[in-house]
Amino acid sequence: MTLNDEKRQELIHEASQVRSRAYAPYSNYQVGAALLTKKGQIFTGVNVENAAYPDSICAERSAIFSAVSAGEREFEAIAVATRNGGAPCGSCRQVLSEFGLDIEVLLADENENLLQQSTVRDLLPGAFLGRDLKE
C-alpha cells in the first residue's frame, strides 16, 4: 500500500478527531494518533496521563499496542496530531522502530495541517533493534 494524499489526510483527520478524547489533566497537551496497517486498517490512540507521570502512556504507543493486541504487526504510517505539531517522544520512536524504520510519520497541528513528514529512521538514527541483541 502506498500512502497517497487522500490517505495521508484521512490519517491526519483521524488523529485530530481522536485527540479530543485524550486524558491530559496535568500537561493539558492532548495528543491523538492514527496508525495505518499494511492491510489498510487504522488504529487510533490518545495520551493518557497519570499523577505518577511514568505510568502515563503516549498516543503513539496507545495506537501501536491496540493494533498489536488485534494481531497486527506491519505498519505503513502513523499520523500524530497535537496543538502545535509536536514530534513523538524517544520512547514512542523506539517502539515504532520495533515494527519498521520505514514507517512514515506525519506530524500535524490542531488545524489538521501537515507540518512534517519523515520516517522512523529519520526520527531515530542509530535505533536499537532486535538484531542488536543477537550480535
A tleap script that builds the chain and sets N, CA, C and O, in Angstrom:
source leaprc.protein.ff14SB
mol = sequence {
  NMET THR LEU ASN ASP GLU LYS ARG GLN GLU
  LEU ILE HIE GLU ALA SER GLN VAL ARG SER
  ARG ALA TYR ALA PRO TYR SER ASN TYR GLN
  VAL GLY ALA ALA LEU LEU THR LYS LYS GLY
  GLN ILE PHE THR GLY VAL ASN VAL GLU ASN
  ALA ALA TYR PRO ASP SER ILE CYS ALA GLU
  ARG SER ALA ILE PHE SER ALA VAL SER ALA
  GLY GLU ARG GLU PHE GLU ALA ILE ALA VAL
  ALA THR ARG ASN GLY GLY ALA PRO CYS GLY
  SER CYS ARG GLN VAL LEU SER GLU PHE GLY
  LEU ASP ILE GLU VAL LEU LEU ALA ASP GLU
  ASN GLU ASN LEU LEU GLN GLN SER THR VAL
  ARG ASP LEU LEU PRO GLY ALA PHE LEU GLY
  ARG ASP LEU LYS CGLU
}
set mol.1.N position { 0.851 -1.182 0.000 }
set mol.1.CA position { 0.000 0.000 0.000 }
set mol.1.C position { 0.890 1.236 0.000 }
set mol.1.O position { 1.821 1.344 0.799 }
set mol.2.N position { 0.600 2.152 -0.887 }
set mol.2.CA position { 1.336 3.414 -0.901 }
set mol.2.C position { 0.468 4.495 -0.277 }
set mol.2.O position { -0.757 4.471 -0.389 }
set mol.3.N position { 1.110 5.422 0.369 }
set mol.3.CA position { 0.404 6.482 1.076 }
set mol.3.C position { 0.195 7.659 0.135 }
set mol.3.O position { 1.110 8.447 -0.105 }
set mol.4.N position { -1.025 7.772 -0.398 }
set mol.4.CA position { -1.343 8.893 -1.286 }
set mol.4.C position { -1.859 10.072 -0.457 }
set mol.4.O position { -2.041 9.955 0.755 }
set mol.5.N position { -2.088 11.191 -1.112 }
set mol.5.CA position { -2.531 12.400 -0.406 }
set mol.5.C position { -3.851 12.198 0.320 }
set mol.5.O position { -4.037 12.703 1.427 }
set mol.6.N position { -4.756 11.473 -0.290 }
set mol.6.CA position { -6.063 11.234 0.326 }
set mol.6.C position { -5.918 10.420 1.609 }
set mol.6.O position { -6.521 10.759 2.627 }
set mol.7.N position { -5.134 9.361 1.571 }
set mol.7.CA position { -4.928 8.516 2.747 }
set mol.7.C position { -4.159 9.283 3.824 }
set mol.7.O position { -4.438 9.138 5.015 }
set mol.8.N position { -3.209 10.084 3.408 }
set mol.8.CA position { -2.440 10.926 4.335 }
set mol.8.C position { -3.386 11.860 5.094 }
set mol.8.O position { -3.294 11.981 6.316 }
set mol.9.N position { -4.291 12.519 4.371 }
set mol.9.CA position { -5.231 13.443 5.007 }
set mol.9.C position { -6.223 12.701 5.893 }
set mol.9.O position { -6.613 13.206 6.946 }
set mol.10.N position { -6.632 11.510 5.476 }
set mol.10.CA position { -7.539 10.705 6.299 }
set mol.10.C position { -6.883 10.355 7.637 }
set mol.10.O position { -7.522 10.441 8.686 }
set mol.11.N position { -5.622 9.966 7.596 }
set mol.11.CA position { -4.896 9.648 8.832 }
set mol.11.C position { -4.787 10.865 9.749 }
set mol.11.O position { -5.007 10.770 10.956 }
set mol.12.N position { -4.449 11.987 9.166 }
set mol.12.CA position { -4.342 13.219 9.942 }
set mol.12.C position { -5.688 13.573 10.560 }
set mol.12.O position { -5.755 13.972 11.723 }
set mol.13.N position { -6.749 13.431 9.795 }
set mol.13.CA position { -8.093 13.730 10.301 }
set mol.13.C position { -8.446 12.798 11.463 }
set mol.13.O position { -8.958 13.250 12.487 }
set mol.14.N position { -8.178 11.509 11.308 }
set mol.14.CA position { -8.471 10.535 12.374 }
set mol.14.C position { -7.695 10.887 13.647 }
set mol.14.O position { -8.251 10.857 14.745 }
set mol.15.N position { -6.429 11.216 13.500 }
set mol.15.CA position { -5.604 11.581 14.656 }
set mol.15.C position { -6.137 12.846 15.321 }
set mol.15.O position { -6.176 12.946 16.548 }
set mol.16.N position { -6.538 13.793 14.512 }
set mol.16.CA position { -7.070 15.051 15.035 }
set mol.16.C position { -8.382 14.829 15.777 }
set mol.16.O position { -8.603 15.406 16.841 }
set mol.17.N position { -9.246 13.999 15.219 }
set mol.17.CA position { -10.546 13.738 15.840 }
set mol.17.C position { -10.407 13.001 17.169 }
set mol.17.O position { -11.068 13.354 18.145 }
set mol.18.N position { -9.566 11.997 17.212 }
set mol.18.CA position { -9.419 11.205 18.437 }
set mol.18.C position { -8.694 11.999 19.530 }
set mol.18.O position { -8.824 11.690 20.714 }
set mol.19.N position { -7.948 12.999 19.140 }
set mol.19.CA position { -7.194 13.840 20.083 }
set mol.19.C position { -8.083 14.403 21.185 }
set mol.19.O position { -7.631 14.562 22.318 }
set mol.20.N position { -9.325 14.701 20.874 }
set mol.20.CA position { -10.242 15.281 21.860 }
set mol.20.C position { -10.563 14.312 23.003 }
set mol.20.O position { -11.071 14.728 24.044 }
set mol.21.N position { -10.272 13.042 22.815 }
set mol.21.CA position { -10.531 12.035 23.845 }
set mol.21.C position { -9.351 11.828 24.789 }
set mol.21.O position { -9.444 11.054 25.741 }
set mol.22.N position { -8.252 12.512 24.529 }
set mol.22.CA position { -7.064 12.356 25.378 }
set mol.22.C position { -7.376 12.744 26.816 }
set mol.22.O position { -8.220 13.601 27.078 }
set mol.23.N position { -6.683 12.100 27.734 }
set mol.23.CA position { -6.811 12.416 29.157 }
set mol.23.C position { -5.494 13.057 29.573 }
set mol.23.O position { -4.511 12.369 29.846 }
set mol.24.N position { -5.491 14.384 29.616 }
set mol.24.CA position { -4.250 15.135 29.881 }
set mol.24.C position { -4.482 16.244 30.905 }
set mol.24.O position { -4.274 17.419 30.601 }
set mol.25.N position { -4.918 15.874 32.135 }
set mol.25.CA position { -5.234 16.902 33.129 }
set mol.25.C position { -4.010 17.618 33.701 }
set mol.25.O position { -4.152 18.672 34.320 }
set mol.26.N position { -2.829 17.073 33.507 }
set mol.26.CA position { -1.620 17.659 34.093 }
set mol.26.C position { -0.871 18.544 33.106 }
set mol.26.O position { -0.486 19.665 33.438 }
set mol.27.N position { -0.669 18.049 31.918 }
set mol.27.CA position { 0.067 18.826 30.915 }
set mol.27.C position { -0.864 19.686 30.060 }
set mol.27.O position { -0.434 20.682 29.478 }
set mol.28.N position { -2.135 19.301 29.984 }
set mol.28.CA position { -3.086 19.945 29.073 }
set mol.28.C position { -2.597 19.897 27.624 }
set mol.28.O position { -2.917 20.777 26.825 }
set mol.29.N position { -1.829 18.877 27.297 }
set mol.29.CA position { -1.280 18.694 25.953 }
set mol.29.C position { -1.878 17.419 25.378 }
set mol.29.O position { -1.339 16.326 25.556 }
set mol.30.N position { -3.007 17.579 24.681 }
set mol.30.CA position { -3.697 16.436 24.116 }
set mol.30.C position { -3.035 15.977 22.826 }
set mol.30.O position { -2.679 16.781 21.965 }
set mol.31.N position { -2.882 14.663 22.717 }
set mol.31.CA position { -2.259 14.076 21.538 }
set mol.31.C position { -3.155 12.964 21.011 }
set mol.31.O position { -3.666 12.148 21.778 }
set mol.32.N position { -3.339 12.939 19.706 }
set mol.32.CA position { -4.063 11.858 19.042 }
set mol.32.C position { -3.164 11.220 18.005 }
set mol.32.O position { -2.356 11.895 17.366 }
set mol.33.N position { -3.307 9.927 17.843 }
set mol.33.CA position { -2.507 9.207 16.849 }
set mol.33.C position { -3.406 8.274 16.050 }
set mol.33.O position { -4.358 7.700 16.579 }
set mol.34.N position { -3.088 8.134 14.771 }
set mol.34.CA position { -3.788 7.203 13.891 }
set mol.34.C position { -2.733 6.399 13.145 }
set mol.34.O position { -1.918 6.948 12.403 }
set mol.35.N position { -2.766 5.094 13.356 }
set mol.35.CA position { -1.769 4.173 12.818 }
set mol.35.C position { -2.380 3.356 11.693 }
set mol.35.O position { -3.406 2.704 11.886 }
set mol.36.N position { -1.770 3.384 10.537 }
set mol.36.CA position { -2.247 2.654 9.359 }
set mol.36.C position { -1.466 1.356 9.201 }
set mol.36.O position { -0.238 1.361 9.122 }
set mol.37.N position { -2.196 0.241 9.156 }
set mol.37.CA position { -1.545 -1.051 8.941 }
set mol.37.C position { -1.303 -1.264 7.447 }
set mol.37.O position { -1.874 -0.566 6.610 }
set mol.38.N position { -0.463 -2.221 7.130 }
set mol.38.CA position { -0.206 -2.561 5.726 }
set mol.38.C position { -1.472 -3.088 5.046 }
set mol.38.O position { -1.592 -3.029 3.822 }
set mol.39.N position { -2.417 -3.603 5.842 }
set mol.39.CA position { -3.685 -4.101 5.300 }
set mol.39.C position { -4.699 -2.991 5.088 }
set mol.39.O position { -5.770 -3.229 4.529 }
set mol.40.N position { -4.376 -1.778 5.526 }
set mol.40.CA position { -5.275 -0.652 5.322 }
set mol.40.C position { -6.164 -0.308 6.502 }
set mol.40.O position { -6.980 0.609 6.409 }
set mol.41.N position { -6.024 -1.023 7.610 }
set mol.41.CA position { -6.828 -0.742 8.796 }
set mol.41.C position { -6.177 0.383 9.609 }
set mol.41.O position { -4.953 0.509 9.638 }
set mol.42.N position { -6.999 1.189 10.261 }
set mol.42.CA position { -6.499 2.292 11.080 }
set mol.42.C position { -6.815 2.032 12.547 }
set mol.42.O position { -7.952 1.723 12.905 }
set mol.43.N position { -5.793 2.162 13.391 }
set mol.43.CA position { -5.944 2.063 14.831 }
set mol.43.C position { -5.596 3.422 15.425 }
set mol.43.O position { -4.606 4.043 15.036 }
set mol.44.N position { -6.408 3.877 16.363 }
set mol.44.CA position { -6.161 5.179 16.967 }
set mol.44.C position { -5.731 5.026 18.426 }
set mol.44.O position { -5.921 3.983 19.050 }
set mol.45.N position { -5.147 6.099 18.939 }
set mol.45.CA position { -4.749 6.130 20.335 }
set mol.45.C position { -4.643 7.564 20.814 }
set mol.45.O position { -4.491 8.489 20.017 }
set mol.46.N position { -4.724 7.741 22.124 }
set mol.46.CA position { -4.575 9.048 22.747 }
set mol.46.C position { -3.619 8.938 23.923 }
set mol.46.O position { -3.375 7.850 24.443 }
set mol.47.N position { -3.078 10.088 24.337 }
set mol.47.CA position { -2.267 10.066 25.539 }
set mol.47.C position { -3.190 9.996 26.752 }
set mol.47.O position { -4.253 10.616 26.786 }
set mol.48.N position { -2.755 9.229 27.740 }
set mol.48.CA position { -3.491 9.071 28.990 }
set mol.48.C position { -2.494 9.330 30.116 }
set mol.48.O position { -1.595 8.528 30.366 }
set mol.49.N position { -2.671 10.466 30.788 }
set mol.49.CA position { -1.744 10.858 31.849 }
set mol.49.C position { -2.164 10.279 33.196 }
set mol.49.O position { -3.302 9.855 33.394 }
set mol.50.N position { -1.209 10.279 34.102 }
set mol.50.CA position { -1.417 9.788 35.452 }
set mol.50.C position { -0.632 10.690 36.384 }
set mol.50.O position { 0.414 11.217 36.004 }
set mol.51.N position { -1.124 10.873 37.597 }
set mol.51.CA position { -0.422 11.719 38.568 }
set mol.51.C position { 1.006 11.221 38.797 }
set mol.51.O position { 1.909 12.016 39.057 }
set mol.52.N position { 1.203 9.916 38.699 }
set mol.52.CA position { 2.556 9.347 38.728 }
set mol.52.C position { 3.001 9.289 37.267 }
set mol.52.O position { 2.744 8.309 36.568 }
set mol.53.N position { 3.673 10.353 36.812 }
set mol.53.CA position { 3.972 10.525 35.381 }
set mol.53.C position { 4.506 9.289 34.659 }
set mol.53.O position { 4.086 9.044 33.528 }
set mol.54.N position { 5.405 8.495 35.245 }
set mol.54.CA position { 5.898 7.328 34.488 }
set mol.54.C position { 4.810 6.320 34.124 }
set mol.54.O position { 5.006 5.481 33.244 }
set mol.55.N position { 3.667 6.401 34.798 }
set mol.55.CA position { 2.581 5.474 34.499 }
set mol.55.C position { 1.678 5.949 33.364 }
set mol.55.O position { 0.706 5.277 33.020 }
set mol.56.N position { 1.989 7.082 32.795 }
set mol.56.CA position { 1.234 7.617 31.658 }
set mol.56.C position { 1.619 6.873 30.384 }
set mol.56.O position { 2.627 6.167 30.343 }
set mol.57.N position { 0.805 7.041 29.350 }
set mol.57.CA position { 1.131 6.455 28.047 }
set mol.57.C position { 0.861 7.489 26.960 }
set mol.57.O position { -0.088 8.269 27.037 }
set mol.58.N position { 1.706 7.473 25.970 }
set mol.58.CA position { 1.582 8.389 24.837 }
set mol.58.C position { 0.573 7.848 23.821 }
set mol.58.O position { 0.290 6.650 23.786 }
set mol.59.N position { 0.047 8.735 23.011 }
set mol.59.CA position { -0.933 8.355 21.993 }
set mol.59.C position { -0.357 7.367 20.984 }
set mol.59.O position { -1.032 6.423 20.574 }
set mol.60.N position { 0.894 7.589 20.587 }
set mol.60.CA position { 1.511 6.730 19.580 }
set mol.60.C position { 1.606 5.289 20.077 }
set mol.60.O position { 1.252 4.354 19.360 }
set mol.61.N position { 2.082 5.117 21.301 }
set mol.61.CA position { 2.196 3.762 21.854 }
set mol.61.C position { 0.825 3.167 22.106 }
set mol.61.O position { 0.635 1.962 21.939 }
set mol.62.N position { -0.135 3.991 22.506 }
set mol.62.CA position { -1.500 3.512 22.701 }
set mol.62.C position { -2.045 2.908 21.410 }
set mol.62.O position { -2.643 1.832 21.434 }
set mol.63.N position { -1.845 3.588 20.290 }
set mol.63.CA position { -2.307 3.085 18.987 }
set mol.63.C position { -1.566 1.807 18.595 }
set mol.63.O position { -2.177 0.851 18.118 }
set mol.64.N position { -0.257 1.796 18.797 }
set mol.64.CA position { 0.544 0.616 18.445 }
set mol.64.C position { 0.120 -0.590 19.275 }
set mol.64.O position { -0.079 -1.679 18.736 }
set mol.65.N position { -0.019 -0.399 20.581 }
set mol.65.CA position { -0.384 -1.520 21.453 }
set mol.65.C position { -1.781 -2.044 21.114 }
set mol.65.O position { -2.033 -3.246 21.198 }
set mol.66.N position { -2.683 -1.144 20.732 }
set mol.66.CA position { -4.016 -1.558 20.327 }
set mol.66.C position { -3.954 -2.411 19.058 }
set mol.66.O position { -4.615 -3.445 18.959 }
set mol.67.N position { -3.160 -1.967 18.103 }
set mol.67.CA position { -3.016 -2.717 16.847 }
set mol.67.C position { -2.384 -4.085 17.091 }
set mol.67.O position { -2.840 -5.091 16.548 }
set mol.68.N position { -1.354 -4.116 17.894 }
set mol.68.CA position { -0.686 -5.383 18.198 }
set mol.68.C position { -1.644 -6.319 18.931 }
set mol.68.O position { -1.648 -7.524 18.680 }
set mol.69.N position { -2.452 -5.772 19.829 }
set mol.69.CA position { -3.439 -6.587 20.548 }
set mol.69.C position { -4.452 -7.210 19.599 }
set mol.69.O position { -5.009 -8.271 19.883 }
set mol.70.N position { -4.689 -6.544 18.470 }
set mol.70.CA position { -5.616 -7.064 17.457 }
set mol.70.C position { -4.913 -7.986 16.462 }
set mol.70.O position { -5.537 -8.465 15.515 }
set mol.71.N position { -3.623 -8.236 16.668 }
set mol.71.CA position { -2.896 -9.167 15.811 }
set mol.71.C position { -2.098 -8.528 14.695 }
set mol.71.O position { -1.504 -9.241 13.886 }
set mol.72.N position { -2.064 -7.225 14.625 }
set mol.72.CA position { -1.325 -6.537 13.555 }
set mol.72.C position { 0.148 -6.371 13.929 }
set mol.72.O position { 0.480 -6.152 15.094 }
set mol.73.N position { 1.016 -6.475 12.943 }
set mol.73.CA position { 2.451 -6.326 13.171 }
set mol.73.C position { 3.141 -5.501 12.087 }
set mol.73.O position { 4.311 -5.146 12.229 }
set mol.74.N position { 2.422 -5.195 11.004 }
set mol.74.CA position { 3.019 -4.486 9.882 }
set mol.74.C position { 2.305 -3.162 9.668 }
set mol.74.O position { 1.093 -3.118 9.453 }
set mol.75.N position { 3.085 -2.072 9.731 }
set mol.75.CA position { 2.502 -0.741 9.678 }
set mol.75.C position { 3.098 0.086 8.551 }
set mol.75.O position { 4.283 -0.008 8.232 }
set mol.76.N position { 2.237 0.894 7.965 }
set mol.76.CA position { 2.600 1.754 6.836 }
set mol.76.C position { 2.963 3.159 7.305 }
set mol.76.O position { 3.977 3.725 6.898 }
set mol.77.N position { 2.099 3.717 8.182 }
set mol.77.CA position { 2.273 5.119 8.572 }
set mol.77.C position { 1.564 5.395 9.889 }
set mol.77.O position { 0.685 4.646 10.314 }
set mol.78.N position { 1.969 6.485 10.519 }
set mol.78.CA position { 1.292 6.972 11.715 }
set mol.78.C position { 1.183 8.489 11.617 }
set mol.78.O position { 2.149 9.176 11.282 }
set mol.79.N position { -0.009 9.000 11.914 }
set mol.79.CA position { -0.213 10.442 11.991 }
set mol.79.C position { -0.349 10.802 13.461 }
set mol.79.O position { -1.021 10.105 14.221 }
set mol.80.N position { 0.290 11.890 13.854 }
set mol.80.CA position { 0.240 12.375 15.224 }
set mol.80.C position { -0.262 13.812 15.177 }
set mol.80.O position { 0.307 14.662 14.491 }
set mol.81.N position { -1.336 14.069 15.919 }
set mol.81.CA position { -1.926 15.404 15.947 }
set mol.81.C position { -1.802 16.005 17.342 }
set mol.81.O position { -2.198 15.395 18.335 }
set mol.82.N position { -1.247 17.207 17.399 }
set mol.82.CA position { -1.138 17.969 18.644 }
set mol.82.C position { -1.520 19.403 18.311 }
set mol.82.O position { -1.784 19.726 17.153 }
set mol.83.N position { -1.551 20.251 19.309 }
set mol.83.CA position { -1.906 21.647 19.011 }
set mol.83.C position { -0.856 22.327 18.154 }
set mol.83.O position { -1.172 23.267 17.424 }
set mol.84.N position { 0.403 21.866 18.229 }
set mol.84.CA position { 1.488 22.552 17.524 }
set mol.84.C position { 2.370 21.640 16.666 }
set mol.84.O position { 3.448 22.056 16.241 }
set mol.85.N position { 1.940 20.429 16.412 }
set mol.85.CA position { 2.718 19.532 15.555 }
set mol.85.C position { 3.902 18.891 16.242 }
set mol.85.O position { 4.897 18.574 15.590 }
set mol.86.N position { 3.815 18.692 17.551 }
set mol.86.CA position { 4.912 18.084 18.310 }
set mol.86.C position { 5.263 16.691 17.822 }
set mol.86.O position { 4.401 15.936 17.373 }
set mol.87.N position { 6.538 16.366 17.919 }
set mol.87.CA position { 7.051 15.074 17.458 }
set mol.87.C position { 6.939 14.007 18.547 }
set mol.87.O position { 6.860 14.338 19.730 }
set mol.88.N position { 6.933 12.731 18.156 }
set mol.88.CA position { 6.897 11.647 19.134 }
set mol.88.C position { 8.113 11.688 20.067 }
set mol.88.O position { 9.209 12.080 19.666 }
set mol.89.N position { 7.896 11.279 21.305 }
set mol.89.CA position { 8.988 11.217 22.277 }
set mol.89.C position { 9.930 10.068 21.929 }
set mol.89.O position { 9.641 9.273 21.035 }
set mol.90.N position { 11.027 9.983 22.617 }
set mol.90.CA position { 12.014 8.933 22.366 }
set mol.90.C position { 11.462 7.531 22.558 }
set mol.90.O position { 11.775 6.628 21.782 }
set mol.91.N position { 10.636 7.340 23.595 }
set mol.91.CA position { 10.057 6.011 23.830 }
set mol.91.C position { 9.163 5.596 22.673 }
set mol.91.O position { 9.196 4.444 22.242 }
set mol.92.N position { 8.373 6.519 22.174 }
set mol.92.CA position { 7.487 6.201 21.040 }
set mol.92.C position { 8.290 5.898 19.782 }
set mol.92.O position { 7.952 4.994 19.018 }
set mol.93.N position { 9.347 6.656 19.579 }
set mol.93.CA position { 10.210 6.398 18.419 }
set mol.93.C position { 10.815 5.002 18.503 }
set mol.93.O position { 10.887 4.288 17.503 }
set mol.94.N position { 11.249 4.617 19.701 }
set mol.94.CA position { 11.840 3.293 19.887 }
set mol.94.C position { 10.807 2.195 19.644 }
set mol.94.O position { 11.112 1.200 18.988 }
set mol.95.N position { 9.601 2.359 20.159 }
set mol.95.CA position { 8.557 1.359 19.949 }
set mol.95.C position { 8.200 1.271 18.467 }
set mol.95.O position { 8.034 0.170 17.942 }
set mol.96.N position { 8.080 2.400 17.790 }
set mol.96.CA position { 7.820 2.373 16.353 }
set mol.96.C position { 8.921 1.629 15.603 }
set mol.96.O position { 8.640 0.884 14.664 }
set mol.97.N position { 10.171 1.830 16.013 }
set mol.97.CA position { 11.294 1.189 15.310 }
set mol.97.C position { 11.221 -0.333 15.390 }
set mol.97.O position { 11.748 -1.028 14.520 }
set mol.98.N position { 10.583 -0.842 16.411 }
set mol.98.CA position { 10.417 -2.296 16.553 }
set mol.98.C position { 9.649 -2.882 15.374 }
set mol.98.O position { 9.815 -4.053 15.032 }
set mol.99.N position { 8.809 -2.059 14.759 }
set mol.99.CA position { 7.942 -2.528 13.679 }
set mol.99.C position { 8.346 -2.014 12.308 }
set mol.99.O position { 7.686 -2.318 11.314 }
set mol.100.N position { 9.418 -1.241 12.241 }
set mol.100.CA position { 9.922 -0.838 10.932 }
set mol.100.C position { 10.450 0.577 10.896 }
set mol.100.O position { 9.776 1.518 11.315 }
set mol.101.N position { 11.642 0.718 10.399 }
set mol.101.CA position { 12.277 2.030 10.301 }
set mol.101.C position { 11.710 2.867 9.158 }
set mol.101.O position { 11.920 4.079 9.109 }
set mol.102.N position { 10.989 2.218 8.234 }
set mol.102.CA position { 10.442 2.942 7.087 }
set mol.102.C position { 8.993 3.368 7.269 }
set mol.102.O position { 8.374 3.858 6.324 }
set mol.103.N position { 8.441 3.191 8.463 }
set mol.103.CA position { 7.087 3.671 8.737 }
set mol.103.C position { 7.097 5.191 8.573 }
set mol.103.O position { 7.951 5.880 9.130 }
set mol.104.N position { 6.137 5.701 7.804 }
set mol.104.CA position { 6.033 7.150 7.621 }
set mol.104.C position { 5.418 7.774 8.864 }
set mol.104.O position { 4.478 7.234 9.446 }
set mol.105.N position { 5.961 8.917 9.259 }
set mol.105.CA position { 5.471 9.644 10.427 }
set mol.105.C position { 4.996 11.016 9.956 }
set mol.105.O position { 5.763 11.806 9.407 }
set mol.106.N position { 3.709 11.276 10.186 }
set mol.106.CA position { 3.092 12.537 9.787 }
set mol.106.C position { 2.790 13.340 11.042 }
set mol.106.O position { 2.103 12.850 11.938 }
set mol.107.N position { 3.291 14.561 11.116 }
set mol.107.CA position { 3.054 15.421 12.269 }
set mol.107.C position { 2.139 16.561 11.851 }
set mol.107.O position { 2.437 17.306 10.917 }
set mol.108.N position { 1.017 16.683 12.558 }
set mol.108.CA position { 0.006 17.679 12.197 }
set mol.108.C position { -0.354 18.542 13.399 }
set mol.108.O position { -0.206 18.137 14.552 }
set mol.109.N position { -0.831 19.743 13.093 }
set mol.109.CA position { -1.272 20.641 14.153 }
set mol.109.C position { -2.777 20.507 14.370 }
set mol.109.O position { -3.435 19.687 13.730 }
set mol.110.N position { -3.312 21.318 15.275 }
set mol.110.CA position { -4.720 21.227 15.637 }
set mol.110.C position { -5.670 21.608 14.502 }
set mol.110.O position { -6.871 21.359 14.601 }
set mol.111.N position { -5.166 22.196 13.446 }
set mol.111.CA position { -5.982 22.538 12.280 }
set mol.111.C position { -5.832 21.531 11.143 }
set mol.111.O position { -6.257 21.782 10.016 }
set mol.112.N position { -5.227 20.401 11.454 }
set mol.112.CA position { -5.012 19.306 10.507 }
set mol.112.C position { -4.045 19.668 9.388 }
set mol.112.O position { -4.113 19.100 8.298 }
set mol.113.N position { -3.157 20.600 9.652 }
set mol.113.CA position { -2.103 20.946 8.703 }
set mol.113.C position { -0.929 19.995 8.895 }
set mol.113.O position { -0.446 19.814 10.013 }
set mol.114.N position { -0.479 19.397 7.817 }
set mol.114.CA position { 0.711 18.552 7.866 }
set mol.114.C position { 1.932 19.469 7.986 }
set mol.114.O position { 2.225 20.242 7.073 }
set mol.115.N position { 2.640 19.380 9.114 }
set mol.115.CA position { 3.793 20.241 9.351 }
set mol.115.C position { 5.120 19.552 9.033 }
set mol.115.O position { 6.097 20.204 8.664 }
set mol.116.N position { 5.140 18.224 9.180 }
set mol.116.CA position { 6.367 17.490 8.903 }
set mol.116.C position { 6.028 16.061 8.518 }
set mol.116.O position { 5.108 15.458 9.070 }
set mol.117.N position { 6.771 15.533 7.577 }
set mol.117.CA position { 6.642 14.137 7.188 }
set mol.117.C position { 8.041 13.552 7.138 }
set mol.117.O position { 8.940 14.103 6.502 }
set mol.118.N position { 8.211 12.430 7.816 }
set mol.118.CA position { 9.513 11.778 7.820 }
set mol.118.C position { 9.290 10.280 8.001 }
set mol.118.O position { 8.177 9.785 7.830 }
set mol.119.N position { 10.331 9.583 8.341 }
set mol.119.CA position { 10.220 8.166 8.657 }
set mol.119.C position { 10.761 7.946 10.063 }
set mol.119.O position { 11.421 8.813 10.635 }
set mol.120.N position { 10.473 6.785 10.599 }
set mol.120.CA position { 11.038 6.435 11.904 }
set mol.120.C position { 12.565 6.480 11.822 }
set mol.120.O position { 13.224 6.942 12.754 }
set mol.121.N position { 13.121 6.005 10.720 }
set mol.121.CA position { 14.581 6.022 10.524 }
set mol.121.C position { 15.144 7.441 10.675 }
set mol.121.O position { 16.187 7.641 11.298 }
set mol.122.N position { 14.440 8.421 10.099 }
set mol.122.CA position { 14.885 9.813 10.196 }
set mol.122.C position { 14.770 10.348 11.620 }
set mol.122.O position { 15.615 11.121 12.071 }
set mol.123.N position { 13.718 9.932 12.322 }
set mol.123.CA position { 13.489 10.420 13.682 }
set mol.123.C position { 14.347 9.723 14.741 }
set mol.123.O position { 14.557 10.253 15.832 }
set mol.124.N position { 14.841 8.522 14.401 }
set mol.124.CA position { 15.613 7.755 15.376 }
set mol.124.C position { 16.847 7.126 14.725 }
set mol.124.O position { 16.919 5.908 14.560 }
set mol.125.N position { 17.810 7.965 14.361 }
set mol.125.CA position { 19.037 7.399 13.784 }
set mol.125.C position { 19.745 6.536 14.823 }
set mol.125.O position { 19.776 6.871 16.007 }
set mol.126.N position { 20.298 5.448 14.376 }
set mol.126.CA position { 21.007 4.547 15.287 }
set mol.126.C position { 20.075 3.786 16.209 }
set mol.126.O position { 20.452 3.456 17.333 }
set mol.127.N position { 18.858 3.502 15.751 }
set mol.127.CA position { 17.869 2.798 16.577 }
set mol.127.C position { 18.428 1.490 17.116 }
set mol.127.O position { 19.162 0.785 16.422 }
set mol.128.N position { 18.082 1.174 18.339 }
set mol.128.CA position { 18.422 -0.114 18.945 }
set mol.128.C position { 17.368 -1.112 18.512 }
set mol.128.O position { 16.190 -0.948 18.832 }
set mol.129.N position { 17.776 -2.146 17.785 }
set mol.129.CA position { 16.851 -3.119 17.204 }
set mol.129.C position { 17.059 -4.505 17.765 }
set mol.129.O position { 18.070 -4.791 18.406 }
set mol.130.N position { 16.084 -5.362 17.513 }
set mol.130.CA position { 16.163 -6.744 17.981 }
set mol.130.C position { 17.442 -7.434 17.537 }
set mol.130.O position { 18.005 -8.232 18.286 }
set mol.131.N position { 17.902 -7.140 16.343 }
set mol.131.CA position { 19.136 -7.784 15.849 }
set mol.131.C position { 20.346 -7.394 16.688 }
set mol.131.O position { 21.328 -8.134 16.736 }
set mol.132.N position { 20.286 -6.242 17.349 }
set mol.132.CA position { 21.394 -5.821 18.204 }
set mol.132.C position { 21.563 -6.738 19.412 }
set mol.132.O position { 22.655 -6.826 19.973 }
set mol.133.N position { 20.505 -7.414 19.812 }
set mol.133.CA position { 20.574 -8.326 20.939 }
set mol.133.C position { 21.265 -9.638 20.561 }
set mol.133.O position { 21.734 -10.372 21.432 }
set mol.134.N position { 21.325 -9.928 19.264 }
set mol.134.CA position { 21.901 -11.172 18.778 }
set mol.134.C position { 23.365 -11.055 18.421 }
set mol.134.O position { 24.058 -12.062 18.282 }
set mol.135.N position { 23.838 -9.833 18.273 }
set mol.135.CA position { 25.221 -9.632 17.824 }
set mol.135.C position { 26.175 -9.553 18.984 }
set mol.135.O position { 27.378 -9.386 18.784 }
savepdb mol mol.pdb
quit
